[in-house]
Amino acid sequence: MIGVNIMTLKDAFENLKKIEFPEFSEDDQLADWMADLAEMDAYVAGIAIAVLGGHNEKQNNLKKNLVELRNRLEDITKLPDEDKPIYNACIEYLNAIERVANFING
């Protein structure tokens, strides 16, 4: 586990677990993106658990996949007003996932 600060990873992961997953949107594009967010959440959580358990789980494509996910979110520009708080919650949740991923890959 060279290069992984376990205490910082643990703190970032605990913070992620405290954030409630955003409620799903009625907007199809945002709802589809949120399904991918849920998959990324599970993927990053699995890696974090493995690393915290002492395994070396560096993932070379993780940062690239997160950048693509963020870019797709930023491409969603036309939302009804009622979905804007959901969009903002998605940004907050993605930020927390990225913090965990940053500690995994150093």
NUMARMAR-558179 format. One record per residue (C-alpha): residue number from 1; x, y, z. Coordinates in Angstrom, 1 decimal, always signed. Example, Ala and Ser with C-alpha at 12.3 -4.5 7.8 and 13.67 -1.06 7.14 Angstrom:
BEGIN
{torza 1,{+12.3,-4.5,+7.8}};
{torza 2,{+13.7,-1.1,+7.1}};
This chain:
BEGIN
{torza 1,{+0.0,+0.0,+0.0}};
{torza 2,{+2.8,+2.4,-0.8}};
{torza 3,{+1.6,+5.9,-1.2}};
{torza 4,{-1.8,+5.5,+0.3}};
{torza 5,{-2.5,+7.5,+3.5}};
{torza 6,{-4.9,+5.1,+5.2}};
{torza 7,{-6.1,+7.6,+7.8}};
{torza 8,{-6.9,+10.2,+5.2}};
{torza 9,{-8.6,+7.6,+2.9}};
{torza 10,{-10.6,+6.4,+5.9}};
{torza 11,{-11.7,+9.9,+6.7}};
{torza 12,{-12.7,+10.6,+3.1}};
{torza 13,{-14.5,+7.3,+2.9}};
{torza 14,{-16.4,+7.9,+6.2}};
{torza 15,{-17.4,+11.4,+4.9}};
{torza 16,{-18.7,+9.8,+1.7}};
{torza 17,{-20.8,+7.3,+3.7}};
{torza 18,{-22.4,+10.2,+5.6}};
{torza 19,{-23.6,+11.9,+2.5}};
{torza 20,{-27.1,+10.8,+1.4}};
{torza 21,{-27.3,+9.7,-2.2}};
{torza 22,{-29.3,+12.3,-4.2}};
{torza 23,{-32.9,+11.5,-4.8}};
{torza 24,{-33.5,+10.5,-8.4}};
{torza 25,{-34.5,+13.0,-11.0}};
{torza 26,{-37.5,+12.9,-13.3}};
{torza 27,{-35.2,+14.2,-16.0}};
{torza 28,{-34.1,+11.2,-18.2}};
{torza 29,{-30.6,+12.5,-18.9}};
{torza 30,{-29.9,+13.3,-15.2}};
{torza 31,{-31.5,+10.0,-14.1}};
{torza 32,{-29.3,+8.0,-16.5}};
{torza 33,{-26.3,+9.9,-15.2}};
{torza 34,{-27.3,+9.1,-11.6}};
{torza 35,{-27.5,+5.4,-12.4}};
{torza 36,{-23.8,+5.7,-13.5}};
{torza 37,{-23.0,+7.6,-10.3}};
{torza 38,{-24.5,+4.8,-8.3}};
{torza 39,{-22.3,+2.3,-10.1}};
{torza 40,{-19.2,+4.4,-9.6}};
{torza 41,{-20.1,+4.8,-5.9}};
{torza 42,{-20.2,+1.1,-5.5}};
{torza 43,{-17.0,+0.6,-7.4}};
{torza 44,{-15.0,+3.2,-5.5}};
{torza 45,{-16.4,+1.9,-2.2}};
{torza 46,{-15.3,-1.6,-3.0}};
{torza 47,{-11.8,-0.4,-3.8}};
{torza 48,{-11.6,+1.8,-0.7}};
{torza 49,{-12.7,-1.2,+1.5}};
{torza 50,{-10.0,-3.4,-0.1}};
{torza 51,{-7.3,-0.8,+0.4}};
{torza 52,{-8.3,-0.1,+4.0}};
{torza 53,{-8.2,-3.9,+4.5}};
{torza 54,{-4.5,-3.9,+3.4}};
{torza 55,{-4.8,-4.7,-0.3}};
{torza 56,{-3.0,-2.8,-3.0}};
{torza 57,{-5.9,-1.8,-5.3}};
{torza 58,{-4.6,+1.1,-7.4}};
{torza 59,{-6.8,+1.6,-10.4}};
{torza 60,{-5.3,+3.2,-13.5}};
{torza 61,{-8.6,+4.1,-15.2}};
{torza 62,{-10.4,+5.4,-12.1}};
{torza 63,{-9.4,+9.0,-12.6}};
{torza 64,{-10.2,+8.9,-16.3}};
{torza 65,{-13.7,+7.4,-15.6}};
{torza 66,{-14.4,+10.0,-12.9}};
{torza 67,{-13.4,+12.8,-15.3}};
{torza 68,{-15.7,+11.4,-17.9}};
{torza 69,{-18.5,+11.1,-15.4}};
{torza 70,{-18.0,+14.8,-14.3}};
{torza 71,{-17.9,+15.9,-17.9}};
{torza 72,{-21.2,+14.2,-18.6}};
{torza 73,{-22.8,+15.9,-15.6}};
{torza 74,{-21.5,+19.3,-16.7}};
{torza 75,{-23.1,+18.6,-20.1}};
{torza 76,{-26.5,+18.5,-18.6}};
{torza 77,{-27.5,+22.1,-18.8}};
{torza 78,{-31.3,+22.2,-19.3}};
{torza 79,{-33.1,+21.0,-16.2}};
{torza 80,{-36.4,+22.0,-14.8}};
{torza 81,{-36.2,+24.1,-11.7}};
{torza 82,{-37.3,+21.3,-9.4}};
{torza 83,{-34.2,+19.2,-10.5}};
{torza 84,{-31.6,+21.9,-9.8}};
{torza 85,{-31.3,+20.9,-6.1}};
{torza 86,{-30.8,+17.3,-7.2}};
{torza 87,{-28.1,+18.4,-9.7}};
{torza 88,{-26.3,+20.3,-6.9}};
{torza 89,{-26.6,+17.2,-4.6}};
{torza 90,{-25.0,+15.1,-7.4}};
{torza 91,{-22.1,+17.5,-7.6}};
{torza 92,{-21.6,+17.2,-3.9}};
{torza 93,{-21.8,+13.4,-4.0}};
{torza 94,{-19.4,+13.2,-7.0}};
{torza 95,{-16.9,+15.5,-5.2}};
{torza 96,{-16.9,+13.1,-2.2}};
{torza 97,{-16.3,+10.1,-4.5}};
{torza 98,{-13.5,+12.0,-6.2}};
{torza 99,{-11.8,+12.7,-2.8}};
{torza 100,{-11.9,+9.0,-1.9}};
{torza 101,{-10.5,+8.1,-5.4}};
{torza 102,{-7.7,+10.7,-5.0}};
{torza 103,{-6.5,+8.9,-1.9}};
{torza 104,{-6.7,+5.5,-3.5}};
{torza 105,{-4.6,+6.5,-6.5}};
{torza 106,{-2.4,+9.1,-4.7}};
